[in-house]
Every structure is written in structure tokens, then in C-alpha cells.
């Protein structure tokens, strides 16, 4: 899979025997996520958590807003459910010199929201 142009063309991959878990991988390999049922998440909270996860691994985000840093390739489960999204921090926020630049970057906000919405989740821009 080559690095794409940032479009949200998705490739579906089934994981294990979990019938409801479908991983969708973005062409640009910044994020992958699971399609399940959703509640509200907040864009800036996710960006802050992604910023803090830089250098430690990927960031898994569940519908209740909880996050967990996970090793690349890991599929974490919380209360029997996979995360709504797993983000790769460096491709998303590594180019910003300060957190505030990332928090208020419309393109980054749009990308985070598109990933969550494509996975069937609800997200709100603060």
C-alpha cells in the first residue's frame, strides 16, 4: 500500500473471529479504525491525546472518549469492543511545532472528524 493523496478511499480487512470488527485502512496510512455503534467524541480532545502519544505508539480511541497508547499492529479491546479509531500520531501532528497549531488546524480537524464519521462514530468540533 503506497502513501496516498489523503483521500478517504477505504480498504476493508476482517480481523480474527470478531464478526462486528472491520478495520478500514486509509490509503495515506495515517489512521485505521473499526466500524461499530457510536456516541459523541470531541475533535480537540482527540488531537490533544494524539499529540501526547507521539513517540510512544499509536493512539486507540473508544466512543466514551477513553484513549490508550498501543503498539503498532495491536488490536486492543475494552469491555469486549475494539476502539472506534486508532491513530498514528507522527504522520498527523509531527509537523506542527506546537500543540496549539495542531489544535486549530482546519485540515487536521477535518481529517480526524472524517475518520471517526467514516467509522460510524459521532464527533463534535469544540
C-alpha positions as CSV (number, residue, x, y, z in Angstrom):
1,X,0.0,0.0,0.0
2,X,1.6,3.3,-1.0
3,X,1.2,6.6,0.7
4,X,-1.9,8.2,-0.9
5,X,-3.1,11.7,-1.5
6,X,-5.0,12.0,1.7
7,X,-8.4,10.9,0.2
8,X,-10.6,8.7,2.3
9,X,-10.8,5.7,0.0
10,X,-11.0,2.7,2.3
11,X,-9.9,-0.9,2.2
12,X,-11.8,-3.3,4.5
13,X,-9.9,-6.0,6.3
14,X,-11.6,-8.5,8.7
15,X,-9.8,-9.2,12.0
16,X,-10.0,-12.6,13.7
17,X,-13.3,-14.1,14.6
18,X,-14.8,-10.8,15.8
19,X,-17.8,-10.6,13.5
20,X,-18.5,-6.9,14.1
21,X,-14.9,-5.7,13.9
22,X,-14.0,-4.4,10.5
23,X,-10.7,-2.5,10.1
24,X,-10.7,0.2,7.4
25,X,-7.3,1.5,6.4
26,X,-6.8,4.9,4.9
27,X,-4.6,5.0,1.8
28,X,-2.3,7.5,3.4
29,X,-1.7,5.1,6.3
30,X,-2.3,7.8,9.0
31,X,-5.1,6.0,10.7
32,X,-7.2,2.9,10.8
33,X,-10.5,2.4,12.6
34,X,-13.3,0.0,13.4
35,X,-16.9,0.4,12.4
36,X,-19.2,-0.1,15.4
37,X,-22.0,1.9,17.0
38,X,-21.2,5.3,18.2
39,X,-21.6,8.2,20.6
40,X,-20.1,11.7,20.7
41,X,-16.3,12.3,20.7
42,X,-14.6,15.7,20.6
43,X,-12.1,16.7,18.0
44,X,-9.7,18.8,20.1
45,X,-9.6,16.1,22.9
46,X,-8.5,13.6,20.3
47,X,-5.9,15.9,18.9
48,X,-4.5,16.6,22.4
49,X,-4.3,12.9,23.1
50,X,-2.6,12.2,19.7
51,X,-0.1,15.0,20.5
52,X,0.7,13.4,23.8
53,X,1.1,9.9,22.2
54,X,3.9,11.0,19.8
55,X,6.9,8.7,20.2
56,X,5.1,6.2,22.3
57,X,2.9,4.3,19.8
58,X,-0.5,4.6,18.2
59,X,-3.5,6.0,19.9
60,X,-6.7,4.0,20.3
61,X,-9.9,6.0,20.9
62,X,-13.1,4.5,22.2
63,X,-16.6,6.0,22.0
64,X,-16.6,7.0,25.6
65,X,-13.6,9.2,25.0
66,X,-11.1,7.0,26.7
67,X,-7.7,6.5,25.0
68,X,-4.9,4.1,25.2
69,X,-1.4,4.1,23.6
70,X,-0.9,0.8,21.8
71,X,1.9,-0.8,19.8
72,X,1.6,-0.6,16.0
73,X,-0.4,-3.6,14.8
74,X,-2.1,-4.2,18.1
75,X,-5.9,-4.6,18.3
76,X,-6.8,-3.5,21.8
77,X,-10.2,-4.5,23.3
78,X,-12.0,-2.7,26.1
79,X,-15.3,-4.1,27.5
80,X,-15.3,-6.5,24.6
81,X,-15.3,-3.8,22.0
82,X,-12.5,-2.6,19.7
83,X,-11.7,1.1,19.6
84,X,-13.6,3.5,17.3
85,X,-10.3,4.6,15.8
86,X,-6.6,4.0,16.1
87,X,-4.4,7.0,15.0
88,X,-0.8,7.1,14.1
89,X,0.5,10.3,15.8
90,X,3.6,11.3,13.9
91,X,2.0,11.5,10.4
92,X,-0.9,13.5,11.8
93,X,0.8,16.0,14.3
94,X,4.5,15.5,13.9
95,X,4.8,18.5,11.5
96,X,3.4,21.0,14.0
97,X,5.8,23.0,16.2
98,X,3.3,23.5,19.0
99,X,0.1,21.8,20.2
100,X,-1.9,25.0,19.5
101,X,-1.0,24.9,15.8
102,X,-2.4,21.3,15.6
103,X,-5.5,22.1,17.7
104,X,-6.6,24.9,15.4
105,X,-5.5,23.4,12.0
106,X,-8.7,23.0,10.0
107,X,-7.3,20.3,7.8
108,X,-6.3,18.2,10.8
109,X,-9.6,18.7,12.4
110,X,-11.4,17.7,9.2
111,X,-9.2,14.6,8.9
112,X,-9.9,13.4,12.4
113,X,-13.6,14.0,12.1
114,X,-13.7,12.2,8.7
115,X,-12.0,9.1,10.2
116,X,-14.4,8.9,13.1
117,X,-17.5,9.7,11.0
118,X,-16.4,7.1,8.4
119,X,-16.2,4.5,11.2
120,X,-19.8,5.3,12.1
121,X,-19.0,7.5,15.1
122,X,-20.3,10.9,16.2
123,X,-17.8,13.7,16.7
124,X,-18.2,17.3,17.6
125,X,-15.8,20.2,16.9
126,X,-15.4,22.2,20.1
